[in-house]
Amino acid sequence: MNEMDTAARFAPWIELTRFWSELEPQSQEALIGDATAVEYALGDPVDIQFGLMVSGTCGLEYSVDDGRRSLVELFRSGDLIDLARRERRPQGALVALGYCCVLTMGSDDFDLCARHHADIVRAYRHQMEDQVGRLRDHVNDLALKSPLERIVSVLFELRRWPEASAGEASELVLPLLRKHIAAYAGMKPETLRRAMRKLRDADLIRESRMDEDKIELIDLATLRRIANGGRARDVKRMG
């Protein structure tokens, strides 16, 4: 972990986030004065209660007594992390899923700024509504869909991340390690490998031999039916 006294170095990235872009200059100035930019490396615990993800990804890793772990929530660039207001703390902790930077501040400092700046309250509400919606969709995926449907749903979710863009509409650059994608999809890594092999053998995706993080989504229509839990004949035969 590397902590800096100012967020100036990351100002260009902070300004790209939706939350920050909805604030008036005076609100931005009020928040930045109480904030600290903190950098994390892969595997570092992210020990904060409130902050704005500037770059990278961290995940809320849930664990049970027998050692099983799952990533129950992802925080990507532009997301707000607000664990201070949660009524029930989860059995787990935030962990960096690669290099990431968080603009962190005390929740009391944030609340003080929000009392004087209505646009901060508005931007906070908009951002958290988006994140809660994404979490709700993910919970429904885990509860209702097969492993194959789940992994295709996750691929479409990752495809919407800015850092996952490869310049072509059909290409996806995985922003996470595959073991983390498996944990987020609620499956073992070997289950993920089998699902990817099925998709590859059915000519629905193509994996780059030169770059294991790059995937081409060949048949978007069929993949979308799978992600939505479709039961078309060409989907059903894949399980």
N, C-alpha and C positions, 0 to 999 in steps of 0.2 A: 504494500500500500504506500502511496506517495501523496502527501497532503501539501497543498499550496495555499498561500495566504490570499491569493486573488484568483478570480475566475477569468481574468482578462485574456489569458492564453486560449481559452475555449469559447470566447465570445462569438466567433463566427458560427460555431456549431450550436450554441445555446439559442442563437437568434433563429435558427431553422426549426426549432420545436414549435408545435402548435400552441402550447401553453404560453410560451414567451411572446410569440407573435401577436397574441390577443391582448397584451398589456400595453398601457400607455407608458411613455418614457419615464415619467416620474415614478410609476409603480415598479418598473424594472430597476430603477436606481435604488428604491427603498429595499427591494429584495436582495439585490446583489451586495448591498452593504453589510448584510448579516449572513452572507453565504460563504462557503468554502468549497473549492473544487478538490475532489479526492479521486485519485486514480487507483485502480485495482488490477491485478493480474489474474489469470486463470486459476480458479480454485480458492482465491482469497475470500474470507468471510467479509460480507458487506455489512458492517456494524453501524447502521444508521436507522433512525426512526422516520425521518422525513427528508425528501430531496427530489431533484429532477434529474432523470437519466439524460446525460448529455450525449454519450456515445456508448456503443457496445450493448451487452445484455447481461442481466443477472437474473437469478431464479430463486423462488421460494422453495427450498428443499424440505420436504416433509419426511419424517422418519418415524418408524415404529420400533417397539422394544426388541424385535428379533433382527433388526438391522436393515429391513427393507426400506428403500427410499424412492421417492417420486418427486418430480418437479410439478408442483400444483399450480404455479403461476409464473409467468415470464414478465420481466420489465425490460422493455427495449428503449432505444433512443427516443426521447420525447415524452416518455411516461413519467408520471408522478409516483413516487414511493411514499405512501402514507400508512405506516404501521402503528403510529401513535394513537389513532382514533379507533382502531379495531377493538371490538368488545372482547374478543377471545383471541389470545395469542396462539398461533399454531405451534405444533410440536416440530419445530424446525427452525431454519435460519436462512437468510439471504446469502447467496454465494455467487461470485463472479463466474460467468460461463465463457470467459475469454477476457481480453483487455476491455475495461470499461471505465468511464469517468462519470461521477455523480456530483452534481451541485447540491451540497447538503446544507441544511439550516435547521435550527430548532423549531419544533412545531409551535412553541409559544411565540417565537419571533415572527413566524409566518402569520399566526392569528392576529398579532398586533398590526402587521402591515395590512392584512385583509380588512380590519375594522376601519381603516382610513382610506381604502381604495376598493371601490365596488367592482372595478374591472378584474381585480385579483380573484374575488369570489366567483365572478362569472366564468373566468378562464378555468379556475379549479373545478367548478361544476361540470363544464363541458368535457374536460379531460377525463375526469373520473367516471362520467357516464359512458364514455367510449371504452374505458378499461373494464368497467363492470360488465358491459355488454359482451366484450371479448371473452371475459372469464366465464360468463353464463353460457355462451356458445360452446366453450371448451368443455365445461362440465356436462352439457348435453351430449357432446360427442363421446365422451368417456362412458356415459351411462347407456347410450342407445346403439352405438355403432360397433361393427366388427373391427378387429385389428387392422384389416386392409383398408376399410373405410376411414378409420381414424387416421392412419398415416397419410392418406391422400388429403384428408381435411387439413392436417398440419402442413403439408406441402403448400396448399393454397394459402393458408394463413401466413406462412413464411414468405411466400411470393409477394405479399403486400408490403413487406418491410423494405424501406429504402435501400438498406445495405445489401439486400438480396437481389437487386436488379443487375442483370448481366448485359443490358443494352438491347436484348431481343425479348419480345413478348413471351416467347415459349421457353426461355432459359431462366434458370433459377440457380443462384449461388447460395448454398446453405450457410446461414450466418451462425450456426451452432454445430458443435461436434455431434456426430450421429448418436453417440451414447446419451447425450443430453436430449436429442430429439426423441429417442426411445423412451426416456424417463418421462418426458412431457406427454407423450402419447399413451402412457400407462402400460408399457410393454417392455419385455427384455430385449437387449440388443440383437439376439439371434432371431427373435420374432420380427424385428424391423428388417433384418437382412432377408428373411424369407419373403416378406411382403414386397420389398424392393425387387427381388428376383422375379416374383410373379408379374409385377408391372413391366419389368424389362422384357421378360419372355413373351408377354402379350403385345409387345411393341407399343406400349403406352408411354414409356419413358426411355431415355437413352442417357447412360452415365458416361462421363468423360474419362478416358483412360489417362489423359494427361493431368487432369485436375479432379480429384475425387469429390471436391465440394460442388462441382458444377453438374447440373442435371438439366436435360432438355425434356420438356413436357410435350410429347409428340401429339397425342390425341386429347386435346383439352376438353372436348365435349364429353367423351367417355369418362375421363377422369373426374369431371364435374359431377356426372351421374353417380359415380362411386362415392365421391365426397359427400353427396347429399343422401346417401343410403339408397340409391336406385337399385331396382331389381330387374333391369333389362337383361336379356339372355347373355349378352357378351360380358356383363358384369357378374352375373350369378355363377358362371362357370369358374370364376376366379376365387370364389369363396368370400 
